[in-house]
Amino acid sequence: MKIIRVRIGSTGKVVIETEGFHGSSCQEATRAIEAALGGAKAETLKTEYYEQEVTHEETVNHMQETTRKRVKN
């Protein structure tokens, strides 16, 4: 599940945190929020940023390849 969490502190500091995103899709998802708030002052990238999002089709293809390899051996 993809989640965008926006926290506003008592000093007015805004923190936008994402979960469930891979690669730059988190930046695309939060771009409008950041623009509405006047832009980002700093950014910390999680490990998920460096991961590629795996689609259902890629998972099925990988499973089929693995099954073929097992049958051949």
C-alpha positions, 0 to 999 in steps of 0.5 A: 500500500502506498502512503503519503504522510504529511506532518506539520510541527508546532513551529510550522516545519512540514515533513512529507514522508512516503511509504510503499513507493520505489524509485522516483515515484515517491517524488512524483507523488509528492510534487504537487504537495511540495509545490503547494507548500512552497517547495522542499528545503531538504530531502532524505531518500530512503533505501526504497528510492534506490529500488526498482518497482516490480510489476506483477508481469515481471514477477510472473515472468521471473517465476516462469523462468525459475520454473523452466530452469528447475524443470531443465535441471 
